[in-house]
Protein backbone atom coordinates (compact mmCIF):
# COMPACT_ATOMS: atom_id res chain seq x y z
CA UNK A 1 0.00 0.00 0.00
CA UNK A 2 1.40 3.41 -0.98
CA UNK A 3 1.88 5.73 1.98
CA UNK A 4 0.39 9.23 2.08
CA UNK A 5 3.91 10.66 1.96
CA UNK A 6 4.75 8.64 -1.17
CA UNK A 7 1.51 9.73 -2.80
CA UNK A 8 2.35 13.35 -2.08
CA UNK A 9 5.80 13.01 -3.62
CA UNK A 10 4.27 11.34 -6.71
CA UNK A 11 1.74 14.15 -7.14
CA UNK A 12 4.48 16.78 -6.86
CA UNK A 13 6.56 14.97 -9.49
CA UNK A 14 3.59 14.64 -11.86
CA UNK A 15 2.66 18.30 -11.45
CA UNK A 16 6.24 19.39 -12.14
CA UNK A 17 6.33 17.20 -15.28
CA UNK A 18 3.04 18.66 -16.56
CA UNK A 19 4.18 22.24 -16.13
CA UNK A 20 7.60 21.51 -17.59
CA UNK A 21 6.08 19.94 -20.75
CA UNK A 22 3.85 22.53 -22.45
CA UNK A 23 1.03 21.28 -24.63
CA UNK A 24 1.85 21.32 -28.32
CA UNK A 25 0.27 24.39 -29.95
CA UNK A 26 -2.16 23.78 -32.79
CA UNK A 27 -0.60 24.46 -36.16
CA UNK A 28 -2.23 27.06 -38.47
CA UNK A 29 -4.44 25.51 -41.13
CA UNK A 30 -2.93 25.90 -44.64
CA UNK A 31 -5.36 27.68 -46.98
CA UNK A 32 -4.54 28.44 -50.62
CA UNK A 33 -6.29 31.40 -52.24
CA UNK A 34 -6.33 31.20 -56.05
CA UNK A 35 -6.21 34.56 -57.83
CA UNK A 36 -6.14 34.54 -61.67
CA UNK A 37 -4.10 37.18 -63.43
CA UNK A 38 -0.87 39.00 -62.69
CA UNK A 39 0.87 38.50 -59.36
CA UNK A 40 1.12 42.29 -58.91
CA UNK A 41 -2.52 43.03 -59.74
CA UNK A 42 -4.94 45.09 -57.69
CA UNK A 43 -6.82 41.93 -56.72
CA UNK A 44 -3.70 40.30 -55.25
CA UNK A 45 -3.07 43.44 -53.20
CA UNK A 46 -6.64 43.47 -51.96
CA UNK A 47 -6.44 39.81 -50.96
CA UNK A 48 -3.19 40.49 -49.06
CA UNK A 49 -5.03 43.10 -46.98
CA UNK A 50 -7.99 40.77 -46.53
CA UNK A 51 -5.85 37.94 -45.16
CA UNK A 52 -4.14 40.43 -42.85
CA UNK A 53 -7.54 41.35 -41.40
CA UNK A 54 -8.38 37.68 -40.88
CA UNK A 55 -5.02 37.05 -39.16
CA UNK A 56 -5.67 39.96 -36.83
CA UNK A 57 -9.13 38.69 -35.94
CA UNK A 58 -8.25 34.97 -35.82
CA UNK A 59 -4.52 34.86 -34.97
CA UNK A 60 -2.78 31.60 -35.68
CA UNK A 61 -5.84 29.90 -37.21
CA UNK A 62 -4.86 29.97 -40.89
CA UNK A 63 -1.69 30.01 -42.99
CA UNK A 64 -2.80 31.73 -46.20
CA UNK A 65 -0.89 31.30 -49.44
CA UNK A 66 -1.91 33.32 -52.51
CA UNK A 67 -1.52 31.41 -55.77
CA UNK A 68 -1.43 33.76 -58.75
CA UNK A 69 0.33 34.33 -62.05
CA UNK A 70 1.32 31.34 -64.18
CA UNK A 71 0.51 28.75 -61.48
CA UNK A 72 -3.15 29.77 -61.29
CA UNK A 73 -5.71 28.18 -63.66
CA UNK A 74 -8.27 30.30 -65.55
CA UNK A 75 -11.38 31.50 -63.72
CA UNK A 76 -13.74 29.01 -65.33
CA UNK A 77 -11.57 26.11 -64.20
CA UNK A 78 -11.34 27.50 -60.68
CA UNK A 79 -15.11 27.85 -60.53
CA UNK A 80 -15.51 24.18 -61.38
CA UNK A 81 -12.94 23.15 -58.78
CA UNK A 82 -14.48 25.16 -55.98
CA UNK A 83 -17.96 23.86 -56.73
CA UNK A 84 -16.55 20.34 -56.56
CA UNK A 85 -14.87 21.11 -53.18
CA UNK A 86 -11.39 20.53 -54.60
CA UNK A 87 -10.03 23.93 -53.50
CA UNK A 88 -10.85 26.22 -50.57
CA UNK A 89 -10.95 29.83 -51.79
CA UNK A 90 -10.80 31.48 -55.23
CA UNK A 91 -11.21 34.94 -56.70
CA UNK A 92 -13.19 35.53 -59.88
CA UNK A 93 -15.32 37.90 -61.91
CA UNK A 94 -16.29 37.01 -65.47
CA UNK A 95 -16.63 33.27 -64.87
CA UNK A 96 -19.18 33.85 -62.12
CA UNK A 97 -21.04 36.46 -64.18
CA UNK A 98 -21.24 34.01 -67.09
CA UNK A 99 -22.47 31.21 -64.83
CA UNK A 100 -25.16 33.16 -62.92
CA UNK A 101 -27.43 34.85 -65.50
CA UNK A 102 -28.78 37.51 -63.14
CA UNK A 103 -25.24 38.77 -62.53
CA UNK A 104 -25.32 40.11 -66.09
CA UNK A 105 -26.40 43.27 -64.29
CA UNK A 106 -22.67 43.98 -64.34
CA UNK A 107 -22.70 43.72 -68.13
CA UNK A 108 -25.32 46.42 -68.65
CA UNK A 109 -23.53 49.25 -70.44
CA UNK A 110 -23.17 52.54 -68.55
CA UNK A 111 -25.39 51.43 -65.67
CA UNK A 112 -23.15 52.86 -62.95
CA UNK A 113 -22.07 56.50 -62.96
CA UNK A 114 -18.82 56.06 -61.01
CA UNK A 115 -17.19 54.07 -58.22
CA UNK A 116 -19.13 55.87 -55.51
CA UNK A 117 -22.39 54.97 -57.22
CA UNK A 118 -21.43 51.29 -57.13
CA UNK A 119 -20.62 51.51 -53.43
CA UNK A 120 -23.92 53.23 -52.64
CA UNK A 121 -25.88 50.53 -54.44
CA UNK A 122 -24.00 47.75 -52.63
CA UNK A 123 -24.62 49.40 -49.25
CA UNK A 124 -28.29 49.89 -50.02
CA UNK A 125 -28.83 46.14 -50.22
CA UNK A 126 -27.49 45.03 -53.59
CA UNK A 127 -24.51 43.24 -52.01
CA UNK A 128 -26.74 41.18 -49.71
CA UNK A 129 -29.04 40.30 -52.60
CA UNK A 130 -26.11 39.18 -54.76
CA UNK A 131 -24.59 37.04 -52.00
CA UNK A 132 -27.90 35.30 -51.33
CA UNK A 133 -28.64 34.74 -55.01
CA UNK A 134 -25.19 33.39 -55.92
CA UNK A 135 -25.07 31.05 -52.93
CA UNK A 136 -28.54 29.78 -53.78
CA UNK A 137 -27.61 29.23 -57.43
CA UNK A 138 -24.20 27.60 -56.97
CA UNK A 139 -22.60 25.27 -54.48
CA UNK A 140 -20.29 27.84 -52.90
CA UNK A 141 -20.09 30.65 -50.33
CA UNK A 142 -19.51 34.33 -51.20
CA UNK A 143 -16.91 35.68 -48.76
CA UNK A 144 -16.75 39.11 -50.36
CA UNK A 145 -17.73 41.32 -53.27
CA UNK A 146 -15.02 43.90 -53.85
CA UNK A 147 -14.18 46.96 -55.89
CA UNK A 148 -12.23 46.43 -59.09
CA UNK A 149 -13.12 49.44 -61.19
CA UNK A 150 -14.42 49.99 -64.71
CA UNK A 151 -13.37 48.64 -68.08
CA UNK A 152 -11.78 50.95 -70.65
CA UNK A 153 -10.69 50.69 -74.31
CA UNK A 154 -7.19 51.18 -75.71
CA UNK A 155 -6.80 51.96 -79.42
CA UNK A 156 -5.05 54.16 -81.96
CA UNK A 157 -7.68 56.87 -81.43
CA UNK A 158 -10.27 57.86 -78.87
CA UNK A 159 -13.68 56.16 -78.68
CA UNK A 160 -16.14 59.05 -78.52
CA UNK A 161 -19.31 57.61 -80.06
CA UNK A 162 -20.90 54.52 -81.63
CA UNK A 163 -19.22 55.21 -84.95
CA UNK A 164 -15.80 54.82 -83.29
CA UNK A 165 -16.68 51.32 -82.13
CA UNK A 166 -18.23 50.19 -85.42
CA UNK A 167 -16.34 47.15 -86.77
CA UNK A 168 -13.46 47.64 -84.34
CA UNK A 169 -11.63 44.37 -83.78
CA UNK A 170 -11.22 44.41 -80.00
CA UNK A 171 -9.21 41.91 -77.98
CA UNK A 172 -11.48 40.65 -75.18
CA UNK A 173 -10.03 37.77 -73.23
CA UNK A 174 -12.84 37.64 -70.66
CA UNK A 175 -16.22 35.89 -70.54
CA UNK A 176 -18.79 35.45 -73.26
CA UNK A 177 -21.16 38.10 -71.82
CA UNK A 178 -18.44 40.71 -72.21
CA UNK A 179 -17.91 39.73 -75.83
CA UNK A 180 -21.67 39.74 -76.44
CA UNK A 181 -21.90 43.26 -75.08
CA UNK A 182 -19.15 44.64 -77.31
CA UNK A 183 -20.68 42.89 -80.29
CA UNK A 184 -23.98 44.64 -79.56
CA UNK A 185 -22.12 47.97 -79.45
CA UNK A 186 -20.95 47.40 -83.02
CA UNK A 187 -17.46 46.05 -82.32
CA UNK A 188 -15.97 42.72 -83.42
CA UNK A 189 -14.63 41.09 -80.24
CA UNK A 190 -11.71 38.69 -80.59
CA UNK A 191 -10.59 36.19 -77.93
CA UNK A 192 -6.81 36.13 -77.94
CA UNK A 193 -4.11 35.63 -75.27
CA UNK A 194 -3.11 39.06 -73.85
CA UNK A 195 0.55 38.06 -73.89
CA UNK A 196 0.28 37.82 -77.69
CA UNK A 197 -1.33 41.25 -78.02
CA UNK A 198 1.59 42.69 -80.01
CA UNK A 199 1.41 39.83 -82.52
CA UNK A 200 -2.38 40.20 -82.82
CA UNK A 201 -1.99 43.93 -83.47
CA UNK A 202 0.79 43.40 -86.00
CA UNK A 203 -1.21 40.81 -87.96
CA UNK A 204 -4.38 42.89 -87.93
CA UNK A 205 -6.27 40.33 -85.83
CA UNK A 206 -7.16 43.18 -83.44
CA UNK A 207 -6.87 46.94 -83.56
CA UNK A 208 -8.11 47.73 -80.04
CA UNK A 209 -8.10 46.31 -76.52
CA UNK A 210 -10.73 46.07 -73.81
CA UNK A 211 -9.87 45.77 -70.12
CA UNK A 212 -9.18 47.45 -66.81
CA UNK A 213 -6.55 50.16 -66.77
CA UNK A 214 -3.85 47.96 -65.23
CA UNK A 215 -4.45 45.28 -67.87
CA UNK A 216 -4.29 47.81 -70.72
CA UNK A 217 -1.05 49.33 -69.46
CA UNK A 218 0.52 45.89 -69.06
CA UNK A 219 -0.10 44.85 -72.69
CA UNK A 220 3.16 44.22 -74.61
CA UNK A 221 2.33 46.67 -77.43
CA UNK A 222 4.55 49.66 -76.68
CA UNK A 223 3.03 52.86 -78.07
CA UNK A 224 1.19 51.23 -81.00
CA UNK A 225 -2.21 51.97 -79.43
CA UNK A 226 -1.52 55.27 -77.65
CA UNK A 227 -5.02 56.29 -76.48
CA UNK A 228 -6.89 54.79 -73.53
CA UNK A 229 -10.46 56.03 -73.61
CA UNK A 230 -12.08 56.09 -70.19
CA UNK A 231 -15.26 54.58 -71.58
CA UNK A 232 -16.31 53.00 -68.26
CA UNK A 233 -18.68 50.88 -70.31
CA UNK A 234 -19.16 48.28 -67.54
CA UNK A 235 -18.21 47.89 -63.92
CA UNK A 236 -15.93 44.97 -63.09
CA UNK A 237 -16.62 43.41 -59.65
CA UNK A 238 -14.43 40.89 -57.86
CA UNK A 239 -15.99 37.93 -56.05
CA UNK A 240 -14.11 36.03 -53.34
CA UNK A 241 -15.76 32.63 -52.98
CA UNK A 242 -15.20 29.58 -50.77
CA UNK A 243 -16.15 25.95 -51.20
CA UNK A 244 -18.98 24.52 -49.12
CA UNK A 245 -16.63 21.87 -47.75
CA UNK A 246 -14.18 24.50 -46.47
CA UNK A 247 -16.99 26.61 -45.03
CA UNK A 248 -18.64 23.72 -43.22
CA UNK A 249 -15.29 22.68 -41.72
CA UNK A 250 -15.05 26.01 -39.85
CA UNK A 251 -16.37 26.63 -36.38
CA UNK A 252 -19.37 28.90 -35.84
CA UNK A 253 -17.05 31.58 -34.47
CA UNK A 254 -14.76 31.35 -37.52
CA UNK A 255 -17.68 31.58 -39.94
CA UNK A 256 -19.09 34.59 -38.11
CA UNK A 257 -15.69 36.32 -38.17
CA UNK A 258 -15.09 35.68 -41.88
CA UNK A 259 -18.58 36.91 -42.75
CA UNK A 260 -18.13 40.14 -40.81
CA UNK A 261 -14.63 40.73 -42.19
CA UNK A 262 -15.84 40.12 -45.74
CA UNK A 263 -18.60 42.71 -45.43
CA UNK A 264 -16.46 45.30 -43.65
CA UNK A 265 -13.56 44.89 -46.08
CA UNK A 266 -15.63 46.28 -48.97
CA UNK A 267 -14.68 49.83 -47.95
CA UNK A 268 -10.99 49.05 -47.68
CA UNK A 269 -10.99 47.29 -51.06
CA UNK A 270 -12.56 50.37 -52.65
CA UNK A 271 -9.93 52.65 -51.11
CA UNK A 272 -7.15 50.38 -52.32
CA UNK A 273 -8.62 50.46 -55.83
CA UNK A 274 -8.67 54.25 -55.96
CA UNK A 275 -5.07 54.50 -54.72
CA UNK A 276 -3.95 51.84 -57.21
CA UNK A 277 -5.66 53.61 -60.13
CA UNK A 278 -4.11 56.97 -59.21
CA UNK A 279 -0.67 55.37 -58.99
CA UNK A 280 -1.07 53.77 -62.43
CA UNK A 281 -2.19 57.07 -63.95
CA UNK A 282 0.95 58.80 -62.63
CA UNK A 283 3.23 56.09 -64.02
CA UNK A 284 1.74 55.85 -67.50
CA UNK A 285 4.19 55.75 -70.42
CA UNK A 286 4.77 59.21 -71.86
CA UNK A 287 3.26 58.37 -75.25
CA UNK A 288 0.05 56.93 -73.80
CA UNK A 289 -2.74 59.35 -72.94
CA UNK A 290 -6.10 59.12 -71.23
CA UNK A 291 -9.22 60.42 -72.96
CA UNK A 292 -12.48 60.87 -71.06
CA UNK A 293 -15.72 59.91 -72.80
CA UNK A 294 -19.30 61.09 -72.19
CA UNK A 295 -21.61 58.05 -72.45
CA UNK A 296 -24.62 60.13 -73.61
CA UNK A 297 -24.16 59.17 -77.26
CA UNK A 298 -24.66 55.52 -76.29
CA UNK A 299 -27.88 56.27 -74.41
CA UNK A 300 -30.21 54.39 -76.76
CA UNK A 301 -28.21 51.15 -76.67
CA UNK A 302 -27.88 51.38 -72.88
CA UNK A 303 -31.66 51.75 -72.52
CA UNK A 304 -32.24 48.78 -74.80
CA UNK A 305 -29.93 46.53 -72.76
CA UNK A 306 -31.57 47.58 -69.52
CA UNK A 307 -35.05 46.81 -70.85
CA UNK A 308 -33.93 43.34 -71.99
CA UNK A 309 -32.45 42.61 -68.57
CA UNK A 310 -35.56 43.82 -66.75
CA UNK A 311 -37.83 41.59 -68.84
CA UNK A 312 -35.71 38.57 -67.93
CA UNK A 313 -34.92 39.18 -64.26
CA UNK A 314 -37.20 41.91 -62.98
CA UNK A 315 -36.31 45.33 -61.61
CA UNK A 316 -35.41 44.51 -57.98
CA UNK A 317 -31.65 44.86 -58.42
CA UNK A 318 -32.06 47.79 -60.78
CA UNK A 319 -34.05 49.57 -58.08
CA UNK A 320 -30.99 49.57 -55.80
CA UNK A 321 -28.97 51.15 -58.61
CA UNK A 322 -31.61 53.77 -59.43
CA UNK A 323 -32.29 54.79 -55.83
CA UNK A 324 -28.58 55.38 -55.20
CA UNK A 325 -27.67 57.14 -58.42
CA UNK A 326 -27.23 60.39 -56.51
CA UNK A 327 -26.80 61.29 -52.87
CA UNK A 328 -25.28 59.83 -49.76
CA UNK A 329 -24.59 56.14 -49.30
CA UNK A 330 -26.94 54.48 -46.80
CA UNK A 331 -25.28 53.40 -43.54
CA UNK A 332 -24.43 49.72 -43.18
C-alpha positions as CSV (number, residue, x, y, z in Angstrom):
1,X,0.0,0.0,0.0
2,X,1.4,3.4,-1.0
3,X,1.9,5.7,2.0
4,X,0.4,9.2,2.1
5,X,3.9,10.7,2.0
6,X,4.7,8.6,-1.2
7,X,1.5,9.7,-2.8
8,X,2.4,13.4,-2.1
9,X,5.8,13.0,-3.6
10,X,4.3,11.3,-6.7
11,X,1.7,14.2,-7.1
12,X,4.5,16.8,-6.9
13,X,6.6,15.0,-9.5
14,X,3.6,14.6,-11.9
15,X,2.7,18.3,-11.4
16,X,6.2,19.4,-12.1
17,X,6.3,17.2,-15.3
18,X,3.0,18.7,-16.6
19,X,4.2,22.2,-16.1
20,X,7.6,21.5,-17.6
21,X,6.1,19.9,-20.7
22,X,3.9,22.5,-22.5
23,X,1.0,21.3,-24.6
24,X,1.9,21.3,-28.3
25,X,0.3,24.4,-29.9
26,X,-2.2,23.8,-32.8
27,X,-0.6,24.5,-36.2
28,X,-2.2,27.1,-38.5
29,X,-4.4,25.5,-41.1
30,X,-2.9,25.9,-44.6
31,X,-5.4,27.7,-47.0
32,X,-4.5,28.4,-50.6
33,X,-6.3,31.4,-52.2
34,X,-6.3,31.2,-56.0
35,X,-6.2,34.6,-57.8
36,X,-6.1,34.5,-61.7
37,X,-4.1,37.2,-63.4
38,X,-0.9,39.0,-62.7
39,X,0.9,38.5,-59.4
40,X,1.1,42.3,-58.9
41,X,-2.5,43.0,-59.7
42,X,-4.9,45.1,-57.7
43,X,-6.8,41.9,-56.7
44,X,-3.7,40.3,-55.3
45,X,-3.1,43.4,-53.2
46,X,-6.6,43.5,-52.0
47,X,-6.4,39.8,-51.0
48,X,-3.2,40.5,-49.1
49,X,-5.0,43.1,-47.0
50,X,-8.0,40.8,-46.5
51,X,-5.8,37.9,-45.2
52,X,-4.1,40.4,-42.9
53,X,-7.5,41.4,-41.4
54,X,-8.4,37.7,-40.9
55,X,-5.0,37.0,-39.2
56,X,-5.7,40.0,-36.8
57,X,-9.1,38.7,-35.9
58,X,-8.3,35.0,-35.8
59,X,-4.5,34.9,-35.0
60,X,-2.8,31.6,-35.7
61,X,-5.8,29.9,-37.2
62,X,-4.9,30.0,-40.9
63,X,-1.7,30.0,-43.0
64,X,-2.8,31.7,-46.2
65,X,-0.9,31.3,-49.4
66,X,-1.9,33.3,-52.5
67,X,-1.5,31.4,-55.8
68,X,-1.4,33.8,-58.8
69,X,0.3,34.3,-62.1
70,X,1.3,31.3,-64.2
71,X,0.5,28.8,-61.5
72,X,-3.2,29.8,-61.3
73,X,-5.7,28.2,-63.7
74,X,-8.3,30.3,-65.6
75,X,-11.4,31.5,-63.7
76,X,-13.7,29.0,-65.3
77,X,-11.6,26.1,-64.2
78,X,-11.3,27.5,-60.7
79,X,-15.1,27.8,-60.5
80,X,-15.5,24.2,-61.4
81,X,-12.9,23.1,-58.8
82,X,-14.5,25.2,-56.0
83,X,-18.0,23.9,-56.7
84,X,-16.5,20.3,-56.6
85,X,-14.9,21.1,-53.2
86,X,-11.4,20.5,-54.6
87,X,-10.0,23.9,-53.5
88,X,-10.8,26.2,-50.6
89,X,-11.0,29.8,-51.8
90,X,-10.8,31.5,-55.2
91,X,-11.2,34.9,-56.7
92,X,-13.2,35.5,-59.9
93,X,-15.3,37.9,-61.9
94,X,-16.3,37.0,-65.5
95,X,-16.6,33.3,-64.9
96,X,-19.2,33.8,-62.1
97,X,-21.0,36.5,-64.2
98,X,-21.2,34.0,-67.1
99,X,-22.5,31.2,-64.8
100,X,-25.2,33.2,-62.9
101,X,-27.4,34.8,-65.5
102,X,-28.8,37.5,-63.1
103,X,-25.2,38.8,-62.5
104,X,-25.3,40.1,-66.1
105,X,-26.4,43.3,-64.3
106,X,-22.7,44.0,-64.3
107,X,-22.7,43.7,-68.1
108,X,-25.3,46.4,-68.6
109,X,-23.5,49.3,-70.4
110,X,-23.2,52.5,-68.5
111,X,-25.4,51.4,-65.7
112,X,-23.2,52.9,-63.0
113,X,-22.1,56.5,-63.0
114,X,-18.8,56.1,-61.0
115,X,-17.2,54.1,-58.2
116,X,-19.1,55.9,-55.5
117,X,-22.4,55.0,-57.2
118,X,-21.4,51.3,-57.1
119,X,-20.6,51.5,-53.4
120,X,-23.9,53.2,-52.6
121,X,-25.9,50.5,-54.4
122,X,-24.0,47.8,-52.6
123,X,-24.6,49.4,-49.3
124,X,-28.3,49.9,-50.0
125,X,-28.8,46.1,-50.2
126,X,-27.5,45.0,-53.6
127,X,-24.5,43.2,-52.0
128,X,-26.7,41.2,-49.7
129,X,-29.0,40.3,-52.6
130,X,-26.1,39.2,-54.8
131,X,-24.6,37.0,-52.0
132,X,-27.9,35.3,-51.3
133,X,-28.6,34.7,-55.0
134,X,-25.2,33.4,-55.9
135,X,-25.1,31.0,-52.9
136,X,-28.5,29.8,-53.8
137,X,-27.6,29.2,-57.4
138,X,-24.2,27.6,-57.0
139,X,-22.6,25.3,-54.5
140,X,-20.3,27.8,-52.9
141,X,-20.1,30.6,-50.3
142,X,-19.5,34.3,-51.2
143,X,-16.9,35.7,-48.8
144,X,-16.7,39.1,-50.4
145,X,-17.7,41.3,-53.3
146,X,-15.0,43.9,-53.9
147,X,-14.2,47.0,-55.9
148,X,-12.2,46.4,-59.1
149,X,-13.1,49.4,-61.2
150,X,-14.4,50.0,-64.7
151,X,-13.4,48.6,-68.1
152,X,-11.8,51.0,-70.6
153,X,-10.7,50.7,-74.3
154,X,-7.2,51.2,-75.7
155,X,-6.8,52.0,-79.4
156,X,-5.0,54.2,-82.0
157,X,-7.7,56.9,-81.4
158,X,-10.3,57.9,-78.9
159,X,-13.7,56.2,-78.7
160,X,-16.1,59.0,-78.5
161,X,-19.3,57.6,-80.1
162,X,-20.9,54.5,-81.6
163,X,-19.2,55.2,-85.0
164,X,-15.8,54.8,-83.3
165,X,-16.7,51.3,-82.1
166,X,-18.2,50.2,-85.4
167,X,-16.3,47.2,-86.8
168,X,-13.5,47.6,-84.3
169,X,-11.6,44.4,-83.8
170,X,-11.2,44.4,-80.0
171,X,-9.2,41.9,-78.0
172,X,-11.5,40.7,-75.2
173,X,-10.0,37.8,-73.2
174,X,-12.8,37.6,-70.7
175,X,-16.2,35.9,-70.5
176,X,-18.8,35.5,-73.3
177,X,-21.2,38.1,-71.8
178,X,-18.4,40.7,-72.2
179,X,-17.9,39.7,-75.8
180,X,-21.7,39.7,-76.4
181,X,-21.9,43.3,-75.1
182,X,-19.1,44.6,-77.3
183,X,-20.7,42.9,-80.3
184,X,-24.0,44.6,-79.6
185,X,-22.1,48.0,-79.5
186,X,-21.0,47.4,-83.0
187,X,-17.5,46.1,-82.3
188,X,-16.0,42.7,-83.4
189,X,-14.6,41.1,-80.2
190,X,-11.7,38.7,-80.6
191,X,-10.6,36.2,-77.9
192,X,-6.8,36.1,-77.9
193,X,-4.1,35.6,-75.3
194,X,-3.1,39.1,-73.8
195,X,0.6,38.1,-73.9
196,X,0.3,37.8,-77.7
197,X,-1.3,41.3,-78.0
198,X,1.6,42.7,-80.0
199,X,1.4,39.8,-82.5
200,X,-2.4,40.2,-82.8
201,X,-2.0,43.9,-83.5
202,X,0.8,43.4,-86.0
203,X,-1.2,40.8,-88.0
204,X,-4.4,42.9,-87.9
205,X,-6.3,40.3,-85.8
206,X,-7.2,43.2,-83.4
207,X,-6.9,46.9,-83.6
208,X,-8.1,47.7,-80.0
209,X,-8.1,46.3,-76.5
210,X,-10.7,46.1,-73.8
211,X,-9.9,45.8,-70.1
212,X,-9.2,47.4,-66.8
213,X,-6.5,50.2,-66.8
214,X,-3.9,48.0,-65.2
215,X,-4.4,45.3,-67.9
216,X,-4.3,47.8,-70.7
217,X,-1.0,49.3,-69.5
218,X,0.5,45.9,-69.1
219,X,-0.1,44.8,-72.7
220,X,3.2,44.2,-74.6
221,X,2.3,46.7,-77.4
222,X,4.6,49.7,-76.7
223,X,3.0,52.9,-78.1
224,X,1.2,51.2,-81.0
225,X,-2.2,52.0,-79.4
226,X,-1.5,55.3,-77.7
227,X,-5.0,56.3,-76.5
228,X,-6.9,54.8,-73.5
229,X,-10.5,56.0,-73.6
230,X,-12.1,56.1,-70.2
231,X,-15.3,54.6,-71.6
232,X,-16.3,53.0,-68.3
233,X,-18.7,50.9,-70.3
234,X,-19.2,48.3,-67.5
235,X,-18.2,47.9,-63.9
236,X,-15.9,45.0,-63.1
237,X,-16.6,43.4,-59.6
238,X,-14.4,40.9,-57.9
239,X,-16.0,37.9,-56.0
240,X,-14.1,36.0,-53.3
241,X,-15.8,32.6,-53.0
242,X,-15.2,29.6,-50.8
243,X,-16.1,25.9,-51.2
244,X,-19.0,24.5,-49.1
245,X,-16.6,21.9,-47.7
246,X,-14.2,24.5,-46.5
247,X,-17.0,26.6,-45.0
248,X,-18.6,23.7,-43.2
249,X,-15.3,22.7,-41.7
250,X,-15.1,26.0,-39.8
251,X,-16.4,26.6,-36.4
252,X,-19.4,28.9,-35.8
253,X,-17.0,31.6,-34.5
254,X,-14.8,31.4,-37.5
255,X,-17.7,31.6,-39.9
256,X,-19.1,34.6,-38.1
257,X,-15.7,36.3,-38.2
258,X,-15.1,35.7,-41.9
259,X,-18.6,36.9,-42.8
260,X,-18.1,40.1,-40.8
261,X,-14.6,40.7,-42.2
262,X,-15.8,40.1,-45.7
263,X,-18.6,42.7,-45.4
264,X,-16.5,45.3,-43.6
265,X,-13.6,44.9,-46.1
266,X,-15.6,46.3,-49.0
267,X,-14.7,49.8,-47.9
268,X,-11.0,49.0,-47.7
269,X,-11.0,47.3,-51.1
270,X,-12.6,50.4,-52.7
271,X,-9.9,52.7,-51.1
272,X,-7.1,50.4,-52.3
273,X,-8.6,50.5,-55.8
274,X,-8.7,54.3,-56.0
275,X,-5.1,54.5,-54.7
276,X,-4.0,51.8,-57.2
277,X,-5.7,53.6,-60.1
278,X,-4.1,57.0,-59.2
279,X,-0.7,55.4,-59.0
280,X,-1.1,53.8,-62.4
281,X,-2.2,57.1,-63.9
282,X,0.9,58.8,-62.6
283,X,3.2,56.1,-64.0
284,X,1.7,55.9,-67.5
285,X,4.2,55.8,-70.4
286,X,4.8,59.2,-71.9
287,X,3.3,58.4,-75.3
288,X,0.0,56.9,-73.8
289,X,-2.7,59.4,-72.9
290,X,-6.1,59.1,-71.2
291,X,-9.2,60.4,-73.0
292,X,-12.5,60.9,-71.1
293,X,-15.7,59.9,-72.8
294,X,-19.3,61.1,-72.2
295,X,-21.6,58.1,-72.5
296,X,-24.6,60.1,-73.6
297,X,-24.2,59.2,-77.3
298,X,-24.7,55.5,-76.3
299,X,-27.9,56.3,-74.4
300,X,-30.2,54.4,-76.8
301,X,-28.2,51.1,-76.7
302,X,-27.9,51.4,-72.9
303,X,-31.7,51.8,-72.5
304,X,-32.2,48.8,-74.8
305,X,-29.9,46.5,-72.8
306,X,-31.6,47.6,-69.5
307,X,-35.0,46.8,-70.9
308,X,-33.9,43.3,-72.0
309,X,-32.4,42.6,-68.6
310,X,-35.6,43.8,-66.8
311,X,-37.8,41.6,-68.8
312,X,-35.7,38.6,-67.9
313,X,-34.9,39.2,-64.3
314,X,-37.2,41.9,-63.0
315,X,-36.3,45.3,-61.6
316,X,-35.4,44.5,-58.0
317,X,-31.6,44.9,-58.4
318,X,-32.1,47.8,-60.8
319,X,-34.0,49.6,-58.1
320,X,-31.0,49.6,-55.8
321,X,-29.0,51.1,-58.6
322,X,-31.6,53.8,-59.4
323,X,-32.3,54.8,-55.8
324,X,-28.6,55.4,-55.2
325,X,-27.7,57.1,-58.4
326,X,-27.2,60.4,-56.5
327,X,-26.8,61.3,-52.9
328,X,-25.3,59.8,-49.8
329,X,-24.6,56.1,-49.3
330,X,-26.9,54.5,-46.8
331,X,-25.3,53.4,-43.5
332,X,-24.4,49.7,-43.2
